[in-house]
């Protein structure tokens, strides 16, 4: 049974900067607690100290949280390597290849700059298990002090962290293929991919037009990135580019846009990769509870095994390991290719899609011509206080009744966000008007339940 955690959600710890737990005081204690856990979980090097890599995205608050974390880590006797601004999957990669004990990323992913957070990676470049996260929280309760002076950790910077990660990304693209002659627009969301992504695609031969690559600490994800594709779509059309690629603030998810301005989400990109890889007989695919029903039906038509996990890339990863498969993802743009990397990676995933387009000499639209997504509407209801089990039972009963009324060609999913105080209401099915009516009806009814406790 999974033990309850106070601070860790589905993707680390996240919140508003200056509000608990995203404060310097908490981050120092978190660094100390994590340092103690990593020191006992993994064997230290010849110096007797564990080593931890710390990277970040481009948020202004990253400087503050980085200093606080490293203070806690060195006080616990851990050596710290600083990578500076680097995509989250880049930190996972360097943690593994440098044979470190753990990696830490300071980022709030696709959230606005007012938010920040912390993600952790194991020595193998995977997200931490629930058990280790629980252990860190138990050490947080004990508080922070310091090892004796001679055992305090040291801090140094990783030389050319971005360059090393750039070379890794390029290595995941087929050796007998390049991007010469392809015109690509990149939206770097003023985030962590702003240096790496243009270099990767240019060095593979593409003509690259870059936008949103001038971070100032406050413009990360501001009307750009995966959540705001309209500007990229306009640029793709005006530049007459073949493809547009949009990353989120920390570079672990993506959206792609075809030459005609059509936007393709993670579900569709997962289908493009999986349908091509079926030719090479690479097992099944993991989606999530949010994966569009049309994608599932598309896999069935191709005789590709498909299973759903809970929402969140860590749960996709767990299902992949359970089934001994290599490919999974979610509509938000997290795609995991375990034969290429240990975690979701926006740049690496986009290269897998581009390899398919090159090898098939097709556009994204052509690769997806046999799959038309069902209308899917997601509505978020903000919570001040968590609903109790009785109230959640009432909410789930409303969802079940709606799904039974709509019939087998519709799905209803209601779930609490793992990273924000939100209740997410999703309905999908063959008729857009019916889906919209169902979302509104459910949201109104659930809203009344929420008002009872707010």
C-alpha positions as CSV (number, residue, x, y, z in Angstrom):
1,X,0.0,0.0,0.0
2,X,1.3,3.5,-0.9
3,X,2.0,5.6,2.1
4,X,0.5,9.1,2.1
5,X,2.9,11.9,1.3
6,X,2.3,15.5,2.3
7,X,4.4,17.4,-0.2
8,X,5.1,15.2,-3.2
9,X,2.5,15.0,-5.9
10,X,2.5,13.1,-9.2
11,X,5.5,15.1,-10.4
12,X,7.6,16.2,-7.5
13,X,6.8,19.3,-5.3
14,X,5.2,22.4,-6.9
15,X,3.5,25.6,-5.8
16,X,3.5,29.4,-5.7
17,X,6.9,30.9,-5.0
18,X,7.0,32.5,-1.5
19,X,4.2,30.3,-0.2
20,X,4.8,27.1,1.7
21,X,6.5,24.8,0.5
22,X,8.2,26.9,-2.2
23,X,10.3,29.0,0.2
24,X,14.0,29.2,0.8
25,X,13.7,27.8,4.3
26,X,11.7,24.8,3.1
27,X,14.1,24.2,0.2
28,X,17.1,24.2,2.5
29,X,15.4,21.6,4.7
30,X,14.4,19.6,1.7
31,X,18.0,19.6,0.4
32,X,19.2,18.3,3.7
33,X,16.5,15.6,4.0
34,X,17.1,14.5,0.4
35,X,20.9,14.5,0.9
36,X,20.5,12.2,3.9
37,X,18.3,9.8,2.0
38,X,20.5,9.8,-1.1
39,X,23.6,9.2,1.0
40,X,22.1,6.0,2.5
41,X,20.2,4.8,-0.6
42,X,23.2,4.8,-2.9
43,X,26.9,4.0,-2.4
44,X,29.1,7.0,-2.1
45,X,32.3,7.5,-4.2
46,X,35.9,7.2,-2.9
47,X,35.5,10.6,-1.1
48,X,32.8,9.0,1.0
49,X,30.2,11.5,-0.2
50,X,27.1,11.1,-2.4
51,X,27.0,13.3,-5.5
52,X,23.8,15.1,-6.7
53,X,23.2,17.1,-9.9
54,X,21.0,20.2,-9.7
55,X,19.6,21.8,-12.9
56,X,16.8,24.3,-13.4
57,X,14.6,26.0,-16.0
58,X,14.7,29.8,-16.6
59,X,12.4,31.1,-13.8
60,X,13.8,34.0,-11.8
61,X,13.1,32.2,-8.6
62,X,15.4,29.4,-9.7
63,X,18.4,31.3,-8.4
64,X,16.9,31.5,-4.9
65,X,15.8,27.9,-4.8
66,X,19.0,26.6,-6.2
67,X,21.1,28.3,-3.5
68,X,18.7,27.0,-0.8
69,X,18.8,23.4,-2.0
70,X,22.5,23.3,-2.4
71,X,23.0,24.7,1.1
72,X,20.9,21.9,2.5
73,X,22.6,19.2,0.4
74,X,26.2,20.2,1.3
75,X,25.1,20.5,5.0
76,X,24.1,16.8,4.7
77,X,27.5,16.0,3.4
78,X,26.6,15.7,-0.3
79,X,28.7,17.0,-3.2
80,X,26.7,19.1,-5.6
81,X,27.1,19.6,-9.3
82,X,25.3,22.5,-10.9
83,X,24.1,22.2,-14.5
84,X,22.4,25.6,-14.8
85,X,19.5,26.0,-17.1
86,X,18.9,22.6,-18.7
87,X,15.8,20.6,-19.8
88,X,14.5,18.2,-17.2
89,X,15.3,15.1,-19.3
90,X,18.9,16.5,-19.7
91,X,19.3,16.4,-15.9
92,X,18.0,12.8,-16.0
93,X,20.5,11.9,-18.7
94,X,23.5,13.5,-17.0
95,X,22.7,12.0,-13.7
96,X,22.9,8.6,-15.2
97,X,25.9,9.0,-17.5
98,X,28.0,10.8,-14.8
99,X,27.1,8.0,-12.4
100,X,25.7,10.3,-9.7
101,X,23.5,9.3,-6.8
102,X,20.5,11.5,-7.8
103,X,19.4,14.5,-9.9
104,X,17.2,17.4,-8.9
105,X,15.4,19.8,-11.3
106,X,14.1,23.2,-10.1
107,X,11.0,23.7,-12.4
108,X,7.3,24.1,-12.5
109,X,7.1,22.7,-16.0
110,X,4.3,24.4,-18.0
111,X,3.1,26.6,-15.1
112,X,3.6,30.4,-15.2
113,X,6.8,32.0,-13.7
114,X,5.1,32.7,-10.4
115,X,5.2,29.0,-9.7
116,X,8.2,26.8,-9.1
117,X,8.9,23.3,-7.9
118,X,11.4,20.4,-7.6
119,X,11.6,17.1,-9.4
120,X,13.9,14.3,-8.4
121,X,15.6,11.6,-10.5
122,X,17.3,8.4,-9.2
123,X,20.8,7.3,-10.2
124,X,19.3,5.5,-13.1
125,X,17.6,8.6,-14.5
126,X,14.1,7.6,-13.4
127,X,11.6,9.4,-11.3
128,X,11.9,8.5,-7.6
129,X,9.7,5.7,-6.2
130,X,6.9,6.6,-3.7
131,X,8.8,4.9,-1.0
132,X,11.9,7.1,-1.4
133,X,9.7,10.2,-1.6
134,X,8.1,9.1,1.7
135,X,11.5,8.6,3.2
136,X,12.5,12.1,2.3
137,X,9.4,13.5,3.9
138,X,10.2,11.5,7.1
139,X,13.6,13.2,7.2
140,X,11.9,16.6,6.7
141,X,10.1,16.1,9.9
142,X,13.4,15.6,11.8
143,X,14.6,19.0,10.6
144,X,18.0,20.1,9.3
145,X,21.4,20.7,11.0
146,X,24.8,20.0,9.6
147,X,27.5,17.4,9.4
148,X,30.8,18.4,11.0
149,X,33.0,20.9,9.1
150,X,35.3,18.4,7.5
151,X,32.4,16.4,6.0
152,X,30.5,19.3,4.4
153,X,30.0,18.8,0.7
154,X,31.5,20.8,-2.1
155,X,29.9,22.5,-5.1
156,X,31.1,22.8,-8.7
157,X,29.6,23.4,-12.1
158,X,29.3,20.8,-14.8
159,X,31.4,21.8,-17.8
160,X,29.3,22.0,-21.0
161,X,26.2,20.3,-19.6
162,X,24.1,21.7,-22.5
163,X,26.6,20.5,-25.1
164,X,26.7,17.0,-23.7
165,X,22.9,16.7,-23.7
166,X,22.7,18.1,-27.2
167,X,25.0,15.3,-28.4
168,X,22.8,12.8,-26.6
169,X,19.6,14.0,-28.3
170,X,21.2,13.8,-31.7
171,X,22.3,10.2,-31.1
172,X,18.7,9.1,-30.8
173,X,18.0,10.1,-34.4
174,X,18.7,7.4,-37.1
175,X,22.3,7.4,-38.3
176,X,21.3,6.9,-41.9
177,X,18.9,9.9,-41.8
178,X,19.1,13.7,-41.5
179,X,16.8,16.7,-41.6
180,X,18.4,18.5,-44.5
181,X,15.9,20.4,-46.6
182,X,13.4,20.5,-43.8
183,X,12.2,23.8,-42.6
184,X,11.2,23.7,-38.9
185,X,9.9,26.4,-36.5
186,X,10.7,25.9,-32.8
187,X,8.8,27.4,-29.9
188,X,11.1,27.1,-26.9
189,X,8.6,28.7,-24.4
190,X,11.4,31.0,-23.1
191,X,12.3,27.9,-21.1
192,X,15.0,25.4,-20.6
193,X,15.2,24.2,-24.3
194,X,16.2,27.7,-25.6
195,X,19.8,26.7,-26.2
196,X,19.7,23.0,-26.7
197,X,16.8,22.6,-29.1
198,X,18.0,24.9,-31.9
199,X,21.4,23.3,-31.8
200,X,20.0,19.8,-32.1
201,X,17.9,20.5,-35.1
202,X,20.4,22.7,-36.9
203,X,23.2,20.2,-36.4
204,X,21.0,17.5,-37.9
205,X,20.6,19.6,-41.1
206,X,17.3,21.4,-40.7
207,X,16.7,25.0,-41.5
208,X,15.5,26.3,-38.1
209,X,13.4,29.3,-37.3
210,X,13.4,29.9,-33.5
211,X,10.8,31.8,-31.5
212,X,10.4,32.4,-27.7
213,X,14.1,31.7,-27.0
214,X,14.9,34.9,-25.0
215,X,14.1,34.1,-21.4
216,X,14.2,37.0,-18.9
217,X,13.1,35.0,-15.8
218,X,9.5,36.1,-16.0
219,X,8.3,35.2,-19.5
220,X,8.6,31.4,-19.4
221,X,5.4,29.8,-20.8
222,X,3.9,33.3,-21.3
223,X,1.5,32.9,-24.2
224,X,3.9,30.4,-25.7
225,X,4.9,26.8,-25.4
226,X,2.7,23.7,-25.5
227,X,-0.3,25.3,-23.8
228,X,-0.4,28.2,-26.3
229,X,0.2,26.9,-29.8
230,X,-1.6,29.6,-31.8
231,X,1.5,31.9,-32.2
232,X,3.5,28.9,-33.4
233,X,0.8,27.9,-35.8
234,X,0.8,31.4,-37.4
235,X,4.6,31.3,-37.7
236,X,4.6,27.9,-39.3
237,X,2.2,29.1,-41.9
238,X,3.9,32.5,-42.5
239,X,7.3,30.9,-42.8
240,X,5.9,28.1,-45.0
241,X,7.6,25.6,-42.8
242,X,7.0,21.8,-43.0
243,X,6.7,21.4,-39.2
244,X,6.4,23.4,-36.0
245,X,7.6,22.0,-32.6
246,X,6.5,23.5,-29.3
247,X,8.1,22.6,-25.9
248,X,7.0,23.4,-22.4
249,X,9.1,25.3,-19.9
250,X,11.3,22.4,-18.8
251,X,11.3,20.5,-22.1
252,X,9.8,17.2,-21.2
253,X,6.7,17.5,-23.3
254,X,5.8,18.8,-26.8
255,X,3.2,19.7,-29.3
256,X,3.7,19.5,-33.1
257,X,2.1,21.5,-35.9
258,X,1.8,20.5,-39.6
259,X,2.5,22.8,-42.5
260,X,-1.2,23.5,-42.9
261,X,-1.5,24.7,-39.3
262,X,-3.1,21.5,-37.8
263,X,-2.1,21.0,-34.2
264,X,-1.2,17.5,-33.0
265,X,-1.1,16.5,-29.3
266,X,0.8,13.8,-27.5
267,X,-1.9,11.1,-28.2
268,X,-1.5,11.6,-31.9
269,X,2.3,11.8,-31.9
270,X,2.4,8.6,-29.8
271,X,0.2,6.9,-32.5
272,X,2.6,8.1,-35.2
273,X,5.6,6.6,-33.5
274,X,3.8,3.4,-32.4
275,X,2.2,2.7,-35.7
276,X,5.6,2.9,-37.5
277,X,7.4,0.9,-34.9
278,X,4.9,-1.9,-35.2
279,X,6.7,-2.7,-38.5
280,X,9.6,-3.6,-36.3
281,X,7.5,-5.6,-33.8
282,X,8.1,-3.5,-30.7
283,X,5.4,-4.7,-28.3
284,X,2.5,-2.7,-27.0
285,X,1.8,0.9,-25.9
286,X,0.9,2.5,-22.6
287,X,-1.5,5.5,-22.6
288,X,-3.4,7.1,-19.7
289,X,-7.0,7.5,-18.5
290,X,-7.0,10.6,-20.6
291,X,-5.9,9.0,-23.9
292,X,-8.4,9.7,-26.6
293,X,-10.7,6.7,-27.4
294,X,-10.0,7.1,-31.1
295,X,-6.3,6.4,-30.4
296,X,-7.1,3.3,-28.5
297,X,-9.4,2.1,-31.3
298,X,-6.6,2.9,-33.8
299,X,-4.2,0.7,-32.0
300,X,-6.8,-2.1,-31.9
301,X,-7.2,-1.9,-35.7
302,X,-3.4,-2.4,-36.0
303,X,-3.4,-5.2,-33.5
304,X,-1.1,-3.2,-31.2
305,X,-1.7,-4.0,-27.5
306,X,-2.7,-1.0,-25.5
307,X,-3.2,-0.4,-21.8
308,X,-4.1,2.7,-19.7
309,X,-2.3,4.0,-16.6
310,X,-3.2,6.7,-14.2
311,X,-2.5,10.2,-15.4
312,X,1.1,11.3,-15.0
313,X,4.3,10.2,-16.8
314,X,5.6,8.4,-13.7
315,X,2.6,6.0,-13.9
316,X,3.1,5.6,-17.7
317,X,6.7,4.6,-16.9
318,X,5.6,2.1,-14.2
319,X,3.2,0.4,-16.7
320,X,5.9,0.2,-19.3
321,X,8.2,-1.6,-16.8
322,X,5.4,-3.9,-15.7
323,X,4.6,-4.9,-19.3
324,X,8.3,-4.8,-20.5
325,X,7.4,-2.4,-23.3
326,X,9.3,0.7,-24.4
327,X,6.7,3.2,-25.7
328,X,4.0,5.2,-23.8
329,X,2.7,8.7,-23.3
330,X,-0.1,11.1,-22.7
331,X,-2.1,13.7,-24.6
332,X,-0.3,16.5,-22.7
333,X,2.8,15.7,-24.7
334,X,4.8,13.5,-22.4
335,X,6.1,10.7,-24.5
336,X,8.5,8.0,-23.2
337,X,10.7,6.0,-25.5
338,X,12.6,3.7,-23.1
339,X,14.8,2.4,-25.9
340,X,16.1,6.0,-26.3
341,X,15.8,7.6,-22.8
342,X,14.8,6.8,-19.2
343,X,12.1,9.5,-19.0
344,X,9.9,11.7,-21.1
345,X,11.8,14.0,-23.4
346,X,10.3,16.6,-25.7
347,X,13.3,16.9,-28.0
348,X,14.0,13.2,-28.3
349,X,10.3,12.4,-28.9
350,X,10.0,15.0,-31.6
351,X,13.1,13.4,-33.3
352,X,11.3,10.0,-33.3
353,X,8.3,11.6,-35.0
354,X,10.5,13.4,-37.6
355,X,12.3,10.1,-38.3
356,X,8.9,8.5,-39.2
357,X,8.1,11.4,-41.5
358,X,11.4,11.1,-43.2
359,X,11.3,7.4,-43.6
360,X,7.7,7.4,-44.9
361,X,8.1,10.6,-46.9
362,X,4.7,11.7,-45.4
363,X,3.4,14.7,-43.5
364,X,1.9,14.3,-39.9
365,X,-1.6,14.6,-41.4
366,X,-0.9,11.8,-43.8
367,X,0.4,9.6,-41.0
368,X,-2.8,10.2,-39.0
369,X,-5.3,10.1,-41.9
370,X,-6.9,6.9,-40.5
371,X,-7.4,8.3,-37.0
372,X,-9.8,11.1,-36.3
373,X,-9.9,12.1,-32.6
374,X,-13.2,12.1,-30.7
375,X,-14.2,15.5,-29.4
376,X,-12.8,15.8,-25.9
377,X,-13.4,18.6,-23.4
378,X,-11.6,19.1,-20.1
379,X,-12.9,21.6,-17.5
380,X,-11.0,22.4,-14.4
381,X,-12.8,23.2,-11.1
382,X,-10.6,25.0,-8.5
383,X,-10.6,23.8,-5.0
384,X,-9.8,25.6,-1.8
385,X,-10.1,22.4,0.4
386,X,-9.8,18.8,-0.6
387,X,-13.1,17.0,-1.0
388,X,-13.7,14.2,1.5
389,X,-14.4,10.6,0.5
390,X,-18.2,11.0,0.9
391,X,-18.2,14.1,-1.4
392,X,-15.9,12.3,-3.9
393,X,-18.4,9.4,-3.9
394,X,-21.1,11.8,-4.9
395,X,-18.9,13.3,-7.6
396,X,-18.0,9.8,-9.0
397,X,-21.7,8.9,-9.0
398,X,-22.5,11.9,-11.1
399,X,-19.8,10.9,-13.6
400,X,-21.0,7.3,-13.8
401,X,-24.6,8.4,-14.3
402,X,-23.6,10.7,-17.1
403,X,-21.5,8.0,-18.8
404,X,-24.3,5.5,-18.7
405,X,-26.7,8.1,-20.1
406,X,-24.4,8.9,-23.0
407,X,-23.6,5.3,-24.0
408,X,-20.6,3.2,-25.1
409,X,-19.2,5.8,-27.6
410,X,-18.5,8.2,-24.8
411,X,-16.2,8.3,-21.8
412,X,-16.4,10.4,-18.6
413,X,-13.4,10.9,-16.3
414,X,-13.3,13.0,-13.1
415,X,-10.1,13.2,-11.1
416,X,-8.1,15.4,-8.8
417,X,-5.0,17.0,-10.2
418,X,-1.7,15.6,-8.7
419,X,0.1,19.0,-8.9
420,X,-2.6,21.7,-8.5
421,X,-5.7,22.2,-6.3
422,X,-8.0,21.3,-9.2
423,X,-10.8,18.8,-9.9
424,X,-10.6,17.9,-13.6
425,X,-13.8,17.0,-15.4
426,X,-13.3,15.3,-18.9
427,X,-15.9,14.0,-21.3
428,X,-15.2,12.7,-24.8
429,X,-17.3,11.0,-27.5
430,X,-18.5,11.1,-31.0
431,X,-20.8,14.2,-30.8
432,X,-19.2,17.5,-29.8
433,X,-22.4,19.1,-28.7
434,X,-23.3,16.2,-26.5
435,X,-19.8,16.3,-25.0
436,X,-20.1,20.0,-24.3
437,X,-23.5,19.7,-22.7
438,X,-22.3,16.9,-20.5
439,X,-19.2,18.8,-19.3
440,X,-21.4,21.8,-18.5
441,X,-24.0,19.8,-16.7
442,X,-21.4,17.8,-14.7
443,X,-19.4,21.0,-13.8
444,X,-22.4,22.8,-12.6
445,X,-23.5,19.8,-10.4
446,X,-20.1,19.2,-9.0
447,X,-19.7,23.0,-8.4
448,X,-22.6,22.8,-6.0
449,X,-20.8,20.0,-4.1
450,X,-17.6,22.0,-3.9
451,X,-19.4,25.1,-2.6
452,X,-20.6,23.0,0.4
453,X,-17.0,22.8,1.7
454,X,-15.3,25.9,0.4
